[in-house]
Amino acid sequence: MRAMVIKAYGGPMSLEERPRPTPGPEQVLVRVIAASVNPVDWKMASGALRLFIPVKFPWVPGYDIAGEVAGVGAGVTAFSVGMRVHARIAESTAGGSAEYAVAGVDAVAEIPAGMDPGEAAGLPLAGMTALQGLRDRTMLPMTGARERVLIVGASGGVGHLAVQIARASGATVVGVCSGRNAALGASLGAHEVIDYTQPDPYGGQAPFDVVYDCVAGDPGPFLPLLTPKGRYASCVPAPATFLRALWNPFVGKSVLPVMLKSNAADLRVLDTLVEAGKLRVVVDSRFPLEALGEAWARSKSGRAAGKIVIEVA
Ligand SMILES: NC(=O)c1ccc[n+]([C@@H]2O[C@H](COP(=O)([O-])OP(=O)(O)OC[C@H]3O[C@@H](n4cnc5c(N)ncnc54)[C@H](OP(=O)(O)O)[C@@H]3O)[C@@H](O)[C@H]2O)c1
């Protein structure tokens, strides 16, 4: 099979012929139709995360896939050959930038009927990070939420899904993005959109019950904007988030790091929202497998609006 392979931290990426992986017990083999890029892919490849998530080389990067089941390992009963599935592959292996990849059944869900494979590939990692950050860390109720929620990075891979999940919960949603993405933020359901490039962007907008920061991980500017028992969560694992989670000068306010825990149950929660018409994946751009390097350059630019998709088949 064709796969994009990296052999060392900071090393080049090349398209190579590799053996097709074999599904082990409780795993499915997926013929990958589309994959999606996440910043963690190129952060891991650079070596920046080697202390936390070491890479075993040669490495086929890529965590998000959508495609068709091409084989199943021992003990798999819920999936059969031909089913359309998507998944966030296990952290220890990755392997999504290839024509075939294996994923544990605990990470796989059926793609909602009619969903484009590229959009389906864009959902798992970013969608679960959005969902878990809001539901499990800030404890935003998923129905009947009466809270005022600020999503920082409302046009990004995680943020554009967080806006929609917060909106579906019933919250009042304020999205933060640059002016060029304001129409996108509104189309996702944000009640108000703040342009962070303007002077004093938060003037007159506070207080917020919840701030979900998908850009920077520095709670400093946001803690004063929270209600007395407000919660700040960030999926960007910056030292400031972890330090302020241990102690912050604003008694009663919480600082909450978000670390994704992949699981099929949460992917199905997202799929249910897609089926209900409450969640959609916006595609920033599409690249063929051999142009993965260009796709990463787009991601590194920090300007992607929605998800970057790799068309594998
Ligand atoms: N902890 C976890 O488990 C976990 C999981 C997933 C992702 N992450 C991390 O979360 C971060 C976001 O990931 P992502 O996939 O959403 O990234 P992304 O798609 O690359 O984010 C790009 C978006 O950020 C916006 N942006 C940049 N600077 C901004 C600012 N100052 N204020 C508001 N928006 C701004 C850009 O909009 P403009 O072009 O309009 O500026 C662009 O739309 C990454 O650092 C990633 O590694 C962590």
The ligand as a Gaussian input file, in Angstrom:
#p B3LYP/6-31G(d) Opt

LIG

0 1
 N       -5.214000      18.751000      24.254000
 C       -5.680000      18.002000      23.272000
 O       -6.006000      16.826000      23.488000
 C       -5.787000      18.608000      21.898000
 C       -6.625000      18.038000      20.934000
 C       -6.781000      18.710000      19.716000
 C       -6.071000      19.885000      19.449000
 N       -5.219000      20.363000      20.397000
 C       -4.490000      21.619000      20.164000
 O       -5.463000      22.656000      20.061000
 C       -4.961000      23.688000      19.225000
 C       -6.015000      24.014000      18.167000
 O       -6.128000      22.921000      17.275000
 P       -6.943000      23.132000      15.939000
 O       -6.914000      21.852000      15.193000
 O       -8.263000      23.769000      16.244000
 O       -6.001000      24.232000      15.221000
 P       -6.209000      24.990000      13.866000
 O       -7.378000      24.452000      13.132000
 O       -4.909000      25.007000      13.176000
 O       -6.524000      26.508000      14.315000
 C       -6.461000      27.485000      13.347000
 C       -7.482000      28.569000      13.657000
 O       -7.061000      29.332000      14.777000
 C       -7.520000      30.664000      14.585000
 N       -6.747000      31.593000      15.389000
 C       -5.412000      31.796000      15.341000
 N       -5.051000      32.740000      16.252000
 C       -6.208000      33.122000      16.883000
 C       -6.497000      34.043000      17.928000
 N       -5.546000      34.770000      18.524000
 N       -7.778000      34.151000      18.356000
 C       -8.764000      33.428000      17.763000
 N       -8.549000      32.539000      16.757000
 C       -7.281000      32.394000      16.330000
 C       -7.337000      30.888000      13.104000
 O       -8.238000      31.857000      12.684000
 P       -7.706000      33.203000      11.946000
 O       -7.005000      32.741000      10.691000
 O       -8.952000      33.943000      11.714000
 O       -6.753000      33.852000      12.908000
 C       -7.645000      29.516000      12.498000
 O       -8.981000      29.437000      12.022000
 C       -3.633000      23.174000      18.652000
 O       -2.584000      23.736000      19.421000
 C       -3.709000      21.677000      18.880000
 O       -2.441000      21.063000      18.970000
 C       -5.059000      19.747000      21.601000

